[in-house]
């Protein structure tokens, strides 16, 4: 059996997302059930302990007190996940037989959404992330409901060729899922991504993603009362973030790059609709906000 190695660097964001999904899945009133998220965390923690990794790279689902930063992360990942789930399910029902997860991380939609056998889910991400994921899935005999195709590629260059080599069909409709991706890119790369996906899309294709309404700042998530670890964690997140799209709203940005806006929502709007109050960082006037949206090929 392949040794399970915890990916470093950008892979940290995949575990933070998985932790939020695992926490939500334990709730009686959960908005979704992602059982694999907890499995990924357990295996990462075990591998981390075995290899003697320095620092707490992956945090367990339980065992920590509530903090302002933890509340923000949990709410953000809890609310955006079902938004994307619904976009994928609706697109597949509308005839998209290909699901392309750009920066897939530890996404388990190929396993938990009940996608038909004829649907192919392409998971595009860096090698260490997919190697960890594949090793855990193999160890736990996880079987997707459709066809899952890991695609090792760097989203900064070369990924369209890698996707084509993996069997992506430009003549067939697809839904492109860029969950948690655009905020980490500069504006020019966001534009290029949207142009590229539009150029690779058959009629009836979809695109769904998110980006911050304004760039987040340190005071959004931490203050003098926050722990040193939370302050350091949030600074690390801010250092990793790019600008995201240079657009005031998704509709105008999408239309300039070959897409027609469909549903345009926000994290707080989705939270209200689902009966989940936003934490203060999102709820206060001028606080953090994130666009959530989908679009169809023009």
SULNOR-V69601 format. One line per field, one symbol per residue. burial: 1 if it has 24 or more other C-alpha atoms within 12 Angstrom, else 0. A space follows every 50 residues. Layout:
burial: ???
This chain:
burial: 00011110011111111111111110000011111111111111111100 00000011111000000111111111111111111111111100111111 11111111111110110011111111111111111110000001011111 11111000110010000111001111111111111000011111111101 11011111111111110101110000000110110010001111111011 101100111111111111111000000110110000111111111110
